[in-house]
Amino acid sequence: MTDSFTIRSIEAFCYRYPLATPVVTSFGKMLNRPAVFVRAVDEDGVEGWGEAWSNFPAPGAEHRARLVNEVLAPGLVGRKFDGPGQAFEALTKGTEVLALQCGEPGPFAQAISGIDLALWDLSARRQRLPLWRLLGGQSRKIKVYASGINPGGAAQTAEAALKRGHRALKLKVGFGAETDLANLATLRQIIGAGMLATDANQGWSVTQAMEMLPRLAEFDLRWLEEPIRADRPREEWRRLRAAAKMPIAAGENISSVEGFKEVLAEDVLGVVQPDIAKWGGLSVCAPLARDILKVGKTFCPHYLGGGLGLLASAHLLAGIGGDGWLEVDANDNPLRDLFCGPVLNVTEGMIELDQDPGLGVSPDLSSIERHRTI
């Protein structure tokens, strides 16, 4: 089979898993875990699976699923493409005015990303290659870290992650200096000399961030993620970089080629974190990841969602290489665990991807039918 394919169908499925313990960020709580899975089928009957970012606001998942099913899929069915990148381009250009008109470039980008991931999986299956190898990977082993560690119960979450094989942790901060610093001290003790990072989720002003920097310095952090809002002037980011003893990380809220070009051209971010399910899919983010490594920065795919997007992110990291880590949410989520394949099997802080074609999983959606909303 060649890389060309004709699309027979594209369909999104929306799910919600209620959380016993809400996930807390500096900007709000998540009471459930949504997932929008996308299935693409070509005229030869080959399937591919992807996922569209849909974490918040709460009704966002159903909206993105309907964008896929009612707006985007009809424009692709019956069309022949020479690869996922061509379909991505057709979708993006074909909906630019519509996204602008309704003020929703984000949801459109996320829905398109879900389709793009499904088409990359489909393409790799057609070529009988694991996705990581199609992307140029030499090794199927990658490092992972446990993220989503809330301010409440941080020690228990961290210890449970270590028992599951993790050797690297990321703590959510932005809940007051006393809480943040106490949690960091506890986690540093738990992880020993291992990798420890923090994520402020855009929670501080530049003044607050500057006040925290010297207090964070004692914890030997691998990075400080999004200390201030992603849309703050570059001068504020440069001020933080000049004062920081640890690398600064960001990227999940950059959603343009120009935006990434800007941060790759300057010495502010040491760690760059595009999210393939949120913007760009693999068609844009795979070349971007190579550019991140070329300029000497660390590529760490951002991810927080269901299992298919997590698995695709793992394949991207293995495909591109470098010494970055894959983000794996430490919180309970069967929509992740049932569909992320080998990402569930963490040994000494590493996972090993399969040699099967594509993502290497064929999801059994009947197992989560009770959580389906669309």
HELIX and SHEET records of a PDB file:
HELIX    1   1 GLY A   60  ARG A   66  1                                   7    
HELIX    2   2 LEU A   67  LEU A   72  3                                   6    
HELIX    3   3 ALA A   73  GLY A   75  5                                   3    
HELIX    4   4 PRO A   84  GLN A  101  1                                  18    
HELIX    5   5 PRO A  105  ARG A  126  1                                  22    
HELIX    6   6 LEU A  131  LEU A  134  1                                   4    
HELIX    7   7 ALA A  154  LYS A  163  1                                  10    
HELIX    8   8 ALA A  177  ILE A  191  1                                  15    
HELIX    9   9 VAL A  206  LEU A  216  1                                  11    
HELIX   10  10 ALA A  217  PHE A  219  5                                   3    
HELIX   11  11 ARG A  234  ALA A  243  1                                  10    
HELIX   12  12 VAL A  257  LEU A  264  1                                   8    
HELIX   13  13 GLY A  281  LYS A  294  1                                  14    
HELIX   14  14 GLY A  307  ILE A  320  1                                  14    
HELIX   15  15 PRO A  334  ASP A  337  1                                   4    
HELIX   16  16 GLY A  341  LEU A  344  5                                   4    
HELIX   17  17 LEU A  365  HIS A  371  5                                   7    
SHEET    1   A 4 GLU A  47  ALA A  52  0                                        
SHEET    2   A 4 GLY A  28  ASP A  42 -1                                        
SHEET    3   A 4 PHE A   5  THR A  25 -1                                        
SHEET    4   A 4 LYS A  80  PHE A  81 -1                                        
SHEET    1   B 8 THR A 298  PHE A 299  0                                        
SHEET    2   B 8 LEU A 269  VAL A 272  1                                        
SHEET    3   B 8 ILE A 248  ALA A 250  1                                        
SHEET    4   B 8 LEU A 224  GLU A 225  1                                        
SHEET    5   B 8 MET A 195  ASP A 199  1                                        
SHEET    6   B 8 ALA A 168  LYS A 172  1                                        
SHEET    7   B 8 LYS A 141  ILE A 149  1                                        
SHEET    8   B 8 TRP A 325  ASP A 329  1                                        
SHEET    1   C 8 THR A 298  PHE A 299  0                                        
SHEET    2   C 8 LEU A 269  VAL A 272  1                                        
SHEET    3   C 8 ILE A 248  ALA A 250  1                                        
SHEET    4   C 8 LEU A 224  GLU A 225  1                                        
SHEET    5   C 8 MET A 195  ASP A 199  1                                        
SHEET    6   C 8 ALA A 168  LYS A 172  1                                        
SHEET    7   C 8 LYS A 141  ILE A 149  1                                        
SHEET    8   C 8 MET A 350  GLU A 352 -1                                        
END                                                                             
